[in-house]
């Protein structure tokens, strides 16, 4: 098929590669414009732009798609279908209607659960047993379109959002290739009205750990916000990101170090497996503890 690909972050890259490997013709690649990044604040292309240019594909990055000229340029591509995955812009109706077979979105949840911006993180934070990807026919509503194909996968007990992200992007790439191959035979399934939940965008303000919460809830927050923005707590007045964890045995005053870096919660305890201290990279807790001078009975989560 002649395909317009629309995506921006690292999550989208394997999908573009899979479409090329399946010998679809990529008419153009749409992504977000380069953003300023790093200490020098130089413009940095998105992962999709960088990969598309390396593959010799035409890249377009309009600031928005509401300009009639941009819409006309899109329609002039004469695409059979547009494949959209984490693009970052709302598609106007004129764009949705332009491809002969419409626009297909790869969404990282089992719709209608977790429509919206952060389905991977919210699924872990809510304690869902499984998630997956859906290939959805796009319409004007937020992730409301009929589903053509869904593929489920369990969420492992100690899986982080980063781990799940990497698995789902591969699953999504396989699913869209399958969907395009079977497009004439797939029957769109309207999403049920019951079971709708919304994955609100992650707010950095929710990343601070409240040690009076239940251990399971804290563990899910740590894993769901890892690696970004990273749940955090104060240790000796300094902020430490908590990147990997597991529910552990033990009781005590919430925020009290019980052993190693196992910390008492509102009920039970949470063992912190991986951390990222201020100004340093991620490291396993056992390595960090060699210089951290933390002893049983110390309290965390208290500003100096």
C-alpha positions as CSV (number, residue, x, y, z in Angstrom):
1,X,0.0,0.0,0.0
2,X,0.9,3.6,-0.3
3,X,1.2,4.8,3.3
4,X,1.7,8.1,5.0
5,X,3.4,7.5,8.4
6,X,2.7,9.8,11.3
7,X,4.7,9.4,14.5
8,X,7.3,11.2,16.6
9,X,8.9,9.4,19.6
10,X,11.0,6.3,20.0
11,X,7.9,4.2,20.4
12,X,7.0,4.9,16.8
13,X,10.3,4.0,15.2
14,X,9.9,0.1,15.0
15,X,6.5,0.7,13.4
16,X,8.0,2.7,10.6
17,X,10.8,0.1,10.1
18,X,8.2,-2.7,10.0
19,X,6.2,-0.9,7.3
20,X,9.3,-0.5,5.2
21,X,10.3,-4.1,5.8
22,X,6.8,-5.2,4.7
23,X,7.5,-3.3,1.4
24,X,4.8,-0.7,1.8
25,X,5.5,2.5,-0.1
26,X,6.0,5.3,2.3
27,X,4.7,8.4,0.6
28,X,5.9,10.7,3.4
29,X,6.7,10.7,7.1
30,X,5.0,13.3,9.4
31,X,6.4,14.0,12.8
32,X,6.7,16.9,15.4
33,X,9.2,19.6,14.5
34,X,12.7,19.5,16.0
35,X,12.8,20.7,19.6
36,X,15.6,22.5,21.5
37,X,17.5,20.1,23.8
38,X,20.6,19.8,25.8
39,X,22.8,22.4,27.4
40,X,23.3,24.2,24.1
41,X,19.6,24.2,23.4
42,X,20.2,23.2,19.8
43,X,17.4,21.9,17.7
44,X,17.2,18.1,17.9
45,X,15.1,16.0,15.5
46,X,12.7,13.5,16.9
47,X,13.6,9.8,16.8
48,X,11.2,9.3,13.9
49,X,12.6,12.1,11.9
50,X,16.2,10.9,12.5
51,X,15.3,7.3,11.5
52,X,13.2,8.4,8.5
53,X,16.0,10.6,7.1
54,X,18.5,7.8,7.6
55,X,16.2,5.6,5.5
56,X,16.0,8.2,2.7
57,X,12.3,9.0,3.3
58,X,10.6,12.4,2.9
59,X,10.0,14.0,6.2
60,X,7.4,16.7,6.9
61,X,6.9,18.4,10.3
62,X,4.2,21.1,10.2
63,X,3.5,22.9,13.4
64,X,-0.1,22.0,13.0
65,X,-2.4,20.6,10.4
66,X,-5.2,23.1,10.4
67,X,-3.7,25.2,7.6
68,X,-5.6,24.5,4.4
69,X,-2.3,24.5,2.5
70,X,-0.9,21.8,4.8
71,X,-4.1,19.8,4.4
72,X,-3.9,20.1,0.6
73,X,-0.3,18.9,0.6
74,X,-1.3,15.9,2.7
75,X,-4.2,15.0,0.4
76,X,-2.0,15.4,-2.7
77,X,0.1,12.4,-1.5
78,X,-2.7,10.1,-2.7
79,X,-2.2,7.7,0.2
80,X,-4.1,4.5,0.5
81,X,-3.9,4.8,4.3
82,X,-2.2,6.8,7.0
83,X,-0.6,4.9,9.9
84,X,-0.6,7.1,13.1
85,X,1.3,6.2,16.3
86,X,2.1,8.7,19.0
87,X,2.2,11.6,16.5
88,X,1.3,14.3,18.9
89,X,-1.1,16.4,16.8
90,X,-4.9,16.2,16.6
91,X,-5.8,15.3,13.0
92,X,-8.6,17.6,11.5
93,X,-11.4,15.9,9.7
94,X,-10.0,16.9,6.3
95,X,-6.8,14.9,7.1
96,X,-8.7,11.9,8.5
97,X,-10.8,11.8,5.3
98,X,-7.9,12.2,2.8
99,X,-6.4,8.6,2.6
100,X,-8.6,6.2,0.5
101,X,-8.8,3.8,3.4
102,X,-8.7,6.3,6.2
103,X,-6.3,6.7,9.1
104,X,-5.3,3.8,11.4
105,X,-4.0,4.5,14.8
106,X,-1.8,2.1,16.9
107,X,-2.9,2.7,20.5
108,X,-1.0,1.1,23.5
109,X,-4.0,-0.2,25.5
110,X,-7.0,-2.5,25.2
111,X,-9.6,0.1,24.2
112,X,-11.9,1.4,25.6
113,X,-9.6,1.1,28.7
114,X,-7.0,3.9,28.9
115,X,-7.9,6.2,26.1
116,X,-5.6,9.3,26.1
117,X,-2.1,10.3,26.6
118,X,-0.4,7.9,29.0
119,X,-1.9,4.4,28.7
120,X,1.2,2.5,29.5
121,X,1.9,4.3,32.7
122,X,-1.7,4.3,33.9
123,X,-2.1,0.6,33.3
124,X,0.8,-0.2,35.6
125,X,-0.2,2.4,38.2
126,X,-3.7,1.0,38.3
127,X,-2.5,-2.6,38.8
128,X,-3.9,-4.0,35.5
129,X,-3.1,-7.6,34.9
130,X,-2.8,-7.1,31.2
131,X,-2.7,-4.5,28.5
132,X,-1.9,-4.6,24.8
133,X,-2.3,-2.7,21.5
134,X,-5.3,-1.9,19.3
135,X,-5.4,-1.0,15.7
136,X,-8.1,1.6,15.5
137,X,-9.9,3.4,12.7
138,X,-9.5,7.0,13.6
139,X,-12.4,9.5,14.0
140,X,-12.7,12.9,15.5
141,X,-13.1,11.7,19.1
142,X,-10.2,11.0,21.4
143,X,-9.4,7.3,20.8
144,X,-13.1,6.5,20.2
145,X,-12.9,4.9,16.8
146,X,-13.8,1.3,15.9
147,X,-11.1,-1.4,16.6
148,X,-9.9,-3.5,13.7
149,X,-7.4,-5.7,15.6
150,X,-6.3,-6.1,19.2
151,X,-3.4,-8.0,20.7
152,X,-3.2,-8.5,24.5
153,X,-0.2,-9.2,26.7
154,X,0.2,-9.7,30.5
155,X,1.9,-7.1,32.7
156,X,4.7,-8.7,34.7
157,X,4.9,-8.2,38.4
158,X,8.0,-6.1,38.4
159,X,7.7,-4.6,34.9
160,X,8.3,-0.9,34.6
161,X,6.7,1.5,32.1
162,X,9.9,1.5,30.2
163,X,10.0,-2.3,29.9
164,X,6.3,-2.4,28.8
165,X,6.9,0.5,26.4
166,X,9.6,-1.5,24.6
167,X,7.4,-4.6,24.4
168,X,4.3,-2.8,23.2
169,X,6.1,-0.9,20.4
170,X,7.2,-4.3,18.9
171,X,3.8,-5.7,19.4
172,X,2.3,-2.7,17.7
173,X,4.6,-2.9,14.7
174,X,3.6,-6.6,14.2
175,X,-0.1,-5.8,14.6
176,X,-0.2,-3.0,12.0
177,X,1.6,-5.1,9.4
178,X,-0.9,-7.8,10.1
179,X,-3.8,-5.4,9.9
180,X,-2.7,-3.9,6.6
181,X,-2.3,-7.4,5.1
182,X,-5.8,-8.3,6.2
183,X,-7.5,-5.0,5.8
184,X,-10.1,-6.2,3.4
185,X,-11.2,-8.9,5.8
186,X,-11.1,-7.1,9.1
187,X,-14.5,-6.1,10.5
188,X,-14.4,-2.8,12.5
189,X,-15.7,-3.4,16.1
190,X,-17.3,-0.4,17.8
191,X,-15.9,0.2,21.2
192,X,-18.4,-0.6,24.0
193,X,-19.7,2.3,26.1
194,X,-18.9,0.5,29.4
195,X,-15.3,0.2,30.6
196,X,-14.1,3.5,29.3
197,X,-11.2,5.0,31.3
198,X,-8.9,7.9,30.5
199,X,-5.1,7.9,30.8
200,X,-4.5,11.5,31.8
201,X,-1.1,13.0,31.0
202,X,1.5,12.3,33.7
203,X,1.9,15.4,35.9
204,X,5.3,15.7,37.5
205,X,3.6,16.8,40.7
206,X,2.3,13.3,41.2
207,X,5.8,11.7,41.2
208,X,6.6,12.3,44.8
209,X,6.1,9.1,46.9
210,X,3.7,9.3,49.8
211,X,5.0,6.5,52.2
212,X,1.7,6.4,54.1
213,X,0.1,4.8,51.0
214,X,-0.2,1.1,50.7
215,X,2.9,-0.8,49.6
216,X,1.3,-2.2,46.4
217,X,0.2,1.3,45.4
218,X,3.7,2.8,46.0
219,X,5.3,-0.1,44.0
220,X,3.0,0.5,41.1
221,X,3.7,4.2,41.1
222,X,7.4,3.6,41.1
223,X,7.2,1.2,38.2
224,X,4.6,3.1,36.3
225,X,6.7,6.4,36.4
226,X,10.0,4.7,35.5
227,X,12.0,5.9,33.7
228,X,10.3,9.2,33.2
229,X,9.5,11.4,35.0
230,X,10.6,9.0,37.8
231,X,8.9,8.6,41.2
232,X,11.1,10.2,43.9
233,X,11.7,10.7,47.6
234,X,14.1,12.7,49.7
235,X,17.0,10.9,51.3
236,X,19.0,13.1,53.7
237,X,17.5,16.2,52.1
238,X,18.4,15.2,48.5
239,X,16.0,14.0,45.9
240,X,16.5,10.4,44.7
241,X,14.5,8.8,41.9
242,X,13.2,5.3,42.5
243,X,13.3,3.3,39.2
244,X,12.6,-0.3,40.1
245,X,10.9,-1.8,43.1
246,X,9.0,-4.8,44.5
247,X,6.6,-5.3,47.4
248,X,8.4,-6.7,50.4
249,X,7.7,-8.0,53.9
250,X,8.1,-5.8,56.9
251,X,6.3,-3.2,58.9
252,X,7.2,0.1,60.6
253,X,6.5,3.8,60.6
254,X,5.9,4.9,57.0
255,X,9.1,6.1,55.4
256,X,11.4,4.2,57.8
257,X,14.3,2.2,56.3
258,X,13.9,-1.4,57.5
259,X,16.9,-3.2,55.9
260,X,19.1,-2.2,53.0
261,X,16.7,0.1,51.1
262,X,13.5,-1.6,52.0
263,X,11.1,1.1,53.3
264,X,8.0,0.8,55.4
265,X,4.8,1.9,53.8
266,X,1.3,2.5,55.1
267,X,0.9,-1.3,55.1
268,X,3.8,-3.6,54.4
269,X,7.0,-2.4,52.8
270,X,8.6,-1.7,49.4
271,X,12.1,-2.8,48.4
272,X,13.8,-0.3,46.1
273,X,15.9,-2.2,43.5
274,X,17.2,0.6,41.3
275,X,17.7,4.3,42.0
276,X,19.0,7.5,40.3
277,X,20.5,10.0,42.7
278,X,20.6,13.7,41.8
279,X,23.2,14.4,39.1
280,X,24.0,10.7,38.5
281,X,22.8,7.9,36.2
282,X,20.6,5.0,37.2
283,X,22.3,2.4,39.4
284,X,21.3,-0.7,41.3
285,X,20.5,0.0,44.9
286,X,23.2,-2.3,46.2
287,X,25.9,-0.2,44.4
288,X,24.4,3.1,45.6
289,X,24.2,1.9,49.2
290,X,28.0,1.5,49.4
291,X,28.4,5.3,49.6
292,X,24.9,6.4,50.7
293,X,25.4,5.8,54.4
294,X,21.8,4.7,55.0
295,X,21.0,2.6,58.1
296,X,18.0,0.8,59.4
297,X,15.8,3.3,61.3
298,X,16.6,6.2,59.0
299,X,13.7,8.1,57.6
300,X,13.1,9.1,53.9
301,X,10.6,11.3,52.3
302,X,11.3,14.3,54.6
303,X,12.8,17.5,53.3
304,X,15.8,19.0,55.1
